[in-house]
């Protein structure tokens, strides 16, 4: 006897998954960028010698969560592209491209930007205190903030579309 599972695609479940993932990701990014980092800066923690290594650990962990969120969003958009009616196809393609950009940004953060910023910030000479920001750090900060703005725009667009169409997907299923 052969058992063949019945595969059902449920658009509202995928929309809910993408919606929750994007909400978690945008909320976490805003918390990190608007609350945690300014608080660290104002309290003087960024002047501590161990801040670069500690910040590197925090950002690396968050970057790995971002990769997971971006992969879930991309997968959800691809599944929705296959399951939603033809009228959604143009918008789903655009959102799939935005999800791909989000994955690329998360990979850039994880494997390029965070290691470079951590390496520049680490003081390898215990006898000389670092008085100023290392050369190149401002350019990396600008790159980070530019990518962060692009990430929040793309994630916000996906989040808004999923929220707007969540109820409509439930009607399609029935």
Backbone torsions as a table, in degrees:
resi	resn	phi	psi	omega
1	UNK	NA	129.7	-178.9
2	UNK	-104.2	133.1	179.1
3	UNK	-104.9	119.2	177.7
4	UNK	-113.3	113.1	-178.6
5	UNK	-69.3	145.3	176.9
6	UNK	-89.9	118.1	-179.0
7	UNK	-92.3	122.8	177.3
8	UNK	-117.9	131.2	175.1
9	UNK	-98.2	125.1	-177.9
10	UNK	-115.5	100.1	-175.6
11	UNK	-58.4	-36.7	-177.3
12	UNK	-69.4	-30.6	176.1
13	UNK	-67.7	-41.7	178.6
14	UNK	-68.1	-39.5	176.4
15	UNK	-62.5	-40.8	178.0
16	UNK	-63.4	-42.5	178.9
17	UNK	-61.6	-46.8	-179.9
18	UNK	-66.5	-41.4	178.9
19	UNK	-60.0	-47.7	-179.9
20	UNK	-66.8	-40.3	179.0
21	UNK	-63.1	-46.4	-179.8
22	UNK	-65.8	-39.5	178.7
23	UNK	-63.7	-44.0	177.7
24	UNK	-61.6	-44.8	-177.1
25	UNK	-66.9	-48.7	179.7
26	UNK	-63.4	-42.9	178.6
27	UNK	-61.9	-44.2	178.3
28	UNK	-64.7	-40.8	178.7
29	UNK	-64.7	-44.2	179.1
30	UNK	-66.0	-38.0	177.5
31	UNK	-62.3	-44.4	-179.6
32	UNK	-67.5	-44.3	-174.7
33	UNK	-79.7	-32.3	-172.6
34	UNK	-102.7	-25.8	-176.6
35	UNK	-111.0	-57.5	-170.8
36	UNK	-69.2	-52.3	-177.5
37	UNK	-64.6	-44.2	175.7
38	UNK	-63.0	-35.4	178.0
39	UNK	-64.6	-40.7	177.3
40	UNK	-65.1	-40.6	-179.6
41	UNK	-65.3	-46.7	-178.1
42	UNK	-68.3	-30.8	-179.8
43	UNK	-81.3	-7.5	178.1
44	UNK	88.1	7.3	-178.5
45	UNK	-64.9	-27.4	-177.8
46	UNK	-70.8	-14.4	178.1
47	UNK	-88.5	-10.1	179.1
48	UNK	-69.7	145.2	-178.2
49	UNK	-64.3	-28.4	-177.1
50	UNK	-90.9	3.7	-175.8
51	UNK	-64.9	-39.7	-176.5
52	UNK	-61.7	-44.1	180.0
53	UNK	-70.8	-39.0	177.9
54	UNK	-66.7	-45.0	177.3
55	UNK	-62.1	-37.7	177.2
56	UNK	-61.6	-41.0	178.5
57	UNK	-65.8	-45.1	-179.7
58	UNK	-63.1	-48.0	-178.2
59	UNK	-68.4	-35.1	177.3
60	UNK	-63.5	-43.6	177.6
61	UNK	-62.4	-45.4	179.9
62	UNK	-65.9	-36.4	178.6
63	UNK	-63.8	-36.2	177.6
64	UNK	-68.5	-35.9	174.4
65	UNK	-65.2	-37.8	177.4
66	UNK	-62.8	-39.7	177.7
67	UNK	-61.6	-43.4	178.4
68	UNK	-62.0	-45.3	178.8
69	UNK	-63.3	-42.2	179.6
70	UNK	-65.6	-39.0	178.2
71	UNK	-66.1	-41.0	176.6
72	UNK	-63.7	-42.1	179.0
73	UNK	-64.3	-44.0	179.8
74	UNK	-64.5	-44.1	178.0
75	UNK	-62.1	-44.7	178.9
76	UNK	-60.7	-42.2	179.6
77	UNK	-66.8	-36.4	178.6
78	UNK	-68.0	-41.8	177.7
79	UNK	-65.2	-43.0	178.2
80	UNK	-63.1	-34.9	177.0
81	UNK	-62.9	-30.3	179.1
82	UNK	-84.9	-24.6	-170.3
83	UNK	-107.4	-26.0	-178.2
84	UNK	-78.8	157.9	-179.0
85	UNK	-61.1	167.0	-174.7
86	UNK	-58.8	-29.3	-179.0
87	UNK	-63.6	-19.7	-179.1
88	UNK	-90.6	-10.4	-167.2
89	UNK	-60.4	-41.3	-178.7
90	UNK	-65.1	-45.7	-179.2
91	UNK	-67.6	-38.1	179.1
92	UNK	-64.9	-38.4	177.2
93	UNK	-61.0	-43.6	178.4
94	UNK	-62.4	-44.1	-179.9
95	UNK	-68.3	-31.3	175.9
96	UNK	-67.2	-39.4	176.2
97	UNK	-64.0	-43.5	177.3
98	UNK	-62.3	-38.4	177.2
99	UNK	-65.1	-37.5	176.7
100	UNK	-65.3	-39.3	176.6
101	UNK	-63.6	-40.4	177.6
102	UNK	-61.5	-41.1	177.6
103	UNK	-65.0	-41.1	178.6
104	UNK	-63.0	-41.4	178.7
105	UNK	-63.5	-44.7	179.3
106	UNK	-62.0	-39.0	177.5
107	UNK	-67.9	-39.3	175.6
108	UNK	-61.7	-43.5	177.6
109	UNK	-59.5	-48.4	-172.4
110	UNK	-69.3	-44.3	-169.9
111	UNK	-106.0	-3.2	179.8
112	UNK	-130.1	-62.3	-170.0
113	UNK	-69.8	-49.6	-178.5
114	UNK	-62.9	-45.9	177.2
115	UNK	-62.1	-37.3	179.0
116	UNK	-66.5	-43.4	180.0
117	UNK	-66.2	-39.1	178.3
118	UNK	-65.3	-43.8	-179.9
119	UNK	-64.0	-39.2	178.3
120	UNK	-68.8	-32.8	-175.0
121	UNK	-84.4	-19.9	-177.5
122	UNK	-72.9	129.1	177.5
123	UNK	-92.4	112.4	-177.5
124	UNK	-90.9	-7.8	178.9
125	UNK	-107.6	108.9	-175.6
126	UNK	-71.1	-19.7	-174.6
127	UNK	-91.5	-18.5	177.8
128	UNK	-110.1	118.9	177.8
129	UNK	-76.8	143.0	178.3
130	UNK	-81.1	123.9	-177.2
131	UNK	-96.4	-28.9	-175.2
132	UNK	-134.6	172.7	177.7
133	UNK	-70.3	133.3	-179.4
134	UNK	-61.8	153.1	176.8
135	UNK	-58.7	136.8	177.7
136	UNK	91.1	-15.5	-178.0
137	UNK	-68.1	-37.6	179.2
138	UNK	-64.2	-37.0	176.8
139	UNK	-65.8	-39.8	177.3
140	UNK	-66.8	-38.2	176.0
141	UNK	-62.6	-41.4	177.9
142	UNK	-63.2	-42.2	177.3
143	UNK	-61.7	-43.8	179.0
144	UNK	-61.5	-48.0	-178.2
145	UNK	-66.5	-35.6	176.7
146	UNK	-65.2	-47.0	177.5
147	UNK	-64.6	-35.2	179.0
148	UNK	-65.7	-40.4	177.7
149	UNK	-64.7	-43.0	177.5
150	UNK	-63.5	-41.2	179.4
151	UNK	-63.4	-45.5	-179.5
152	UNK	-67.0	-34.8	176.1
153	UNK	-65.0	-48.9	-178.6
154	UNK	-64.8	-45.2	179.6
155	UNK	-65.7	-38.7	177.4
156	UNK	-64.8	-38.2	177.3
157	UNK	-64.0	-45.5	178.4
158	UNK	-64.6	-44.3	179.4
159	UNK	-60.1	-45.8	-179.5
160	UNK	-64.2	-41.7	-179.8
161	UNK	-65.5	-44.8	-180.0
162	UNK	-62.9	-42.0	179.3
163	UNK	-64.6	-42.7	-178.3
164	UNK	-66.4	-35.9	-174.6
165	UNK	-100.6	3.9	-178.0
166	UNK	-61.6	-45.4	-179.5
167	UNK	-69.3	-34.4	179.9
168	UNK	-66.1	-35.9	180.0
169	UNK	-65.2	-34.2	177.1
170	UNK	-65.1	-33.4	178.3
171	UNK	-71.2	-36.1	-179.2
172	UNK	-63.7	-39.6	-177.1
173	UNK	-62.2	-36.2	-172.2
174	UNK	-80.0	NA	NA
